[in-house]
């Protein structure tokens, strides 16, 4: 069974930084396309950043230049480095694993990010 677990959320002041981590188990990690999504109250869940098994990344326009997604295939980990955080970045952040062979999708439970002074 595939498990996806996020960590690293918390409270940060505007302009601050956080690094989210996502651990995946129960699957061949290198087969998975990984993504970070976020869901703010009253809004739909949206893609923040994605990364292929080969390391090609894409970003939502709102976070481009501030957030960086990366993966460590040896450790089965994905990271989201978030810099210059803004109040509008506050949301529950979810990690998603999409298996490129079976098309199986697994979500983590989410981690809360609060940006406030």
Secondary structure, DSSP 8 states (H G I E B T S, - for coil): --EEEEE--EEE-TT--EEEEEEEESS-GGGEEEEEEEE-TTS--EEEEEE-TT--EEE-TTTTTTEEEEEETTTTEEEEEE-S--GGG-EEEEEEEEETTT--EEE---EEEEE--
